[in-house]
């Protein structure tokens, strides 16, 4: 067993928490101020990247898995516990001095979004659930033969789109650092990119970032050459820059920010990750706003939809602003169902507030 001192210390800490009585699984959380192992009852600061966890797993010392938010989770194995007991010195008081209890853990987690920007696990549960479902849809496309680069860009769109829908600001650090790292982690979790990283043995036998290679013609990159960390993983020099270059078009697009019409599109039935090029999303938005392209069954339905778009609202937002059921609204717009008089008044009042100008029932009907 060939472990570095850092890997031995990590295993000591994990087993130490287990032996102290907290047998819950740990969750690795990466934040701008450092990384921590979070337990139900404890929290420990660490300086290890994900490759250390994988090496301990490969030695049979840890069991690991990814949770729905794509954070690394795990527990020490019986073999790992025995190795620490029999072969390693017990953890010093200093090594466990940073263990904190629920009150301290909760305090440490009460940070603003920018400080959390290095870990998607810190996003609200509803966003993580939508991201998880979106990743499954993208993975299904990958299994059907979609190119890796296409899947990486769709994943970036998924993360960025869900953040915009939730009202989170897309800071430059988030666009250029955090989101590419999240995409890289997702690609490894879905096994789109092999990890540990591999390289050709001889000649040109593939391109990992383009998604084509012959595994038989590759070997694992020596650990000594993994000199940089990207997304919690040890990578070769320049790998992060090459990976981010593949996402340049997505970074540039989301840096520009979606228009009000595109904001409305984000809450539509079309999954965020399926709008993989700016021209596609803009064309989709134009179709929705061009009366010559879309045909409405009633004048009232057309006017409701026109005023909704003028407000920059999705159908969900319109339902929220008016208190009307979304299904009812879609019936008025798409199926031509005629609203009752009091419902027309509700629309008029909602649009008046949203646009800052008087909107009358007559305007809705003419």
N, C-alpha and C positions, 0 to 999 in steps of 0.2 A: 504494500500500500504506500503510494508515493504522494503524500499530501503536503502542501505548503503550510507554513506556520499560520497564515491567515485562514486557511481552510480548516485546520485543526481547531483554531480559536472559535470559528463559526460553529462547528459541530459541538464544541464544549458549551457554548451559550445555549444552543437549541436543546441539548440534552439537559442542561442545567435547569431550564424553565420546566421541562417535562418532569424532572425529578423533584422539583419544588411543589408539584401537585397540580400545576396547570397543564392538563393533557389535551387542551384544544389545539387545533392546527394553527400554524403561523401563516400570516399573509405578508408578502413583501410589498412595502409601499415606498415608492420613490418620490421624493419631494425635493424642491430646490435647495432646502437647507440640509438635506441628507437623506439617508435611507433607514428604514426601521422594519423590524419584525413586529407585527401586531397580533396579539392573542386576545382571547376573551377577557383575561385578567391582567395581562402584562404587555409591555412594549419595550423593545430593545433596539438601541441604535446599532447599526452595522456599517461596515465599509466595504462589503463584498459585492461583486456584481453577480449576475445570474449564472455565469459560467462556473463559479465556485459551487453553487447549489447543484448544478448538473453533474459536476465531477463527483460530488458526494453521493449523488443518486447512483451514478454509474458504479460506484464502489459498494453499493448496497447499504449505504449508511442513512439515506433519507428516502422517503417516498414523496413524489412531487406530482402536482397537477395544476392546471390553470382553472381559475374560477370563471364564471360568466363574464366578468369584467376584464378578463385576460391578465389578472395579477397572479403571480406565482404563489402557490400555497403548498403546505406539506407538513410532515411530522417526521421525527426520528424513527428509524426502524429498530427492531429488537437487536439486530446486529450492531447498529450505530450506537445504541445505548450501552451494549456490552463492550464495544471498543473503547468508549470513553471511560467506562468503569475500570477496565483492565489495562489499557495501554496508555491513556493520556492522564496527565495530572488533573485533579479536579479543578474546576473553574475557580479562579481566584476571586476574592471579594471585589477586586477592581473590575474584573471582566463582567460581573453581573451588577455592578453598581448603578448602571443606567436603567435597570429594570424598573419600570414605573407601573402604577396600578390604575384602575379605571379612571379616577378623577384626573390624573396627570395625562393619561392617554386622550381623554376627551378634550382636555385643554389644548394639547398639542395638535389635535385635528381641527380645531376651530380657527381655520386660516382662510384668507380670501382666495379667490380662484386663481389669480396669477401666481401665488406661491404654491398652489397645488398643480400647476400646469404641467409638471413632469410626470404625472400619473393619472391615467384615465380612470383608475379605480376610485378616485376622489369625486368623480362626477355624481350627480344625483341618481338615485336608483332607476327612475323612469327613463332617463337618458341612456344609462348603461343597458337597460333591457332592450330599448330600440336598437342600440348599436349591436348587441348580441344577435338579435334577429336579422339585422342587416348583414352582418358578417356571415351568417349561415346562408343567406341568399347569394352572397358573392361567392362563397365556397361552393355552392351547388353549381354555379356557372363555371368555376375552375374545374370541377369534376367532369363537366360536360365538354371541356377542352378550351375554355377561355384562356387567353394569354396572360402570363404572370403580370406583365406591365399594366394591362387593362385592369386586372384585379387590384393591384396596388393603388392605382389612381381612383378606382371606385371606392376603395377603403378610405382614402384620404377625403373624398367627397362625403362619405358617410359621417365621419367624425366631424368635419367642418360644418356640414349641413345641420346636424343635430345640435351642435353648439349654438349656431345662429338661431335655430328655432327656439332654443331655451333662453335666448337673450344674452348669451355670453359674448363678451367682446373678443374678436379675433385679433389679439395682439401680435406684433411681429414675432416675438419670441415663441408664441404658440404656433404660428404658421410655419416658421422655419426650423424650429427645434423640436417642440413637443409632438406635433402631429406626425412628422416623419418618423419619430421614434415609436409612436404608437402603431403606425402602419407596419414598421419593421417587426415589432413584437407580435402583431396579429399574424403577419406572414409566417413567422416561425411557429406560432401556436397552431396554425392551420396546416403546417408542414408544406407550405408553398416554397419556402426557402429552407434548405437543409441546415441544421445546426447540431454539432459544431460545424463551422464553415469548412468547405472542401475546395480543392484546387485541382486543375488538370495534372495528370502525371506526365504526359507527353503530348505535344501538339495542341491543336485547337479541337477540343471535343465538347464544346458547349459554351453557353453563357448563362450563368446562374440568374442574373437579374432580368434576362429576357425569358427565362423559364425553360430553356432547352439544354440538356446535357446528358451524357452517358455516365451513370454512376460508376460503372466498371473502370472508367478512365480517370477516376479522381482519387485523391487521398485527403485525409484530414489535415488542415493547416496546423503546423506545430504551434503549441501554446506560446512559445517564446516570440512568435511573430504576431500574436494578438496583442498589440500594444495600445490600442485605443478602445474606449467603451462607447457603445451606441445603443440606446434603448435598454440599458442594463446588461448587454452582452459584450463580451470581448470580441473585437473585430480587428482586421488588419489595417494598417495605415492607409488612409484615403478611402476606405470603404464607405464611411458615412457620407463623405462629399459626393461620391459616385451615386449612392442611393438617393440622396436628396436631389441630385440633378435629374433623375428620372421623374421627380415630382414637381419640377419647376413650373410646368404649365398650370398645375393645380394651385400651387402657392401663389402665382401671379393672379389667377382668377379670383381666388377667395380674398386676396389682399385688396382687390378692387371693391369687393363687397357687393352683395346682391341688391338689385333694385327693389322697390316696393312690389312690383309685379312678380319678381322672382321670389320674394319673400312669401307671397301668397302661394306660389308654386311649390314651395318647400313643404307646405301643409297639405298638398294635394295627394291624390291616390298614388301618384308615381313615386316609387321609392327614391330617396335622395341619392343613393349610390348609383342609380341607373342614369343619372344625368352626368355623363363622364366627360363632356366637352362643353366649353362656354357657348359655342354656336348652337349646340343641341338645346341647352336650357333657354337661351334667348329665343330660339325659334319656337320652342314650346310656349313661352310666355307671350310671344307675338300672336300666335294662333289663338290663345285664350282671349286676347284683347281686340282682335280684329273681327268686327261684325261681318265682314265679307267672307270670313273663313268659317266662323261658328254660326250655326243656325239655331235660333231660339223658337220655341213653340208659341210664346206669347210676348207681347211688348213688355208686360210687367216683369216677366222673368229676365228679359234682356236688361231692363233698367236696374233691377236688383243686382244683377251680376256686374253691370257697369259701375254702379256706385260702390259696390264692395271693392272693386279693383282700384277705384279712385282713392279709397281709404287705405289701400295697401293691406287689406285684410284677407286672411284665409277664410274658408267656410267655418272652420272651428272658431276663429276669432269673431266672425259675424254672429255666430250663435251665442258666444259669450257676451258680446256687446248688447245684443237685443234680448237675450233671455229666451230666444226661440230654439226649438229643437233643430239640430243640424239636418236630420232626415226631412223635416218639414221644409226647410230652406231649399234643399236639393230638389224637392218635389216642385217647388215654385219655379226654380231656375231651369231644371233639366226636363221635367215632365209636363210643365205647363199648367200645373194645378193652380187654380185661382185663389189668392189669399183672401181671407175674410176682411171686412172693413177695419176691425180693431187690429188685425195683424199688419195691414198696410200702414196704419198709424204708428205701430211699433217700429216698423222699418224706417219710416220717415223720421221719427225721433232719434233713432240710432244713427242714421246717416247725417242728420243735422249736427249731432255732437261730434261725429267722426270727421266731418269735413269743415266744421266751423262756419257753415253757411246754412241758410234755411233750405230744407228739402221737404217738399209737400207731397201729399198723397197724389195730387194731380200729376206731379212730375213722374211719379212711379208708373202712372197709368197711361201717359201720353207717349 
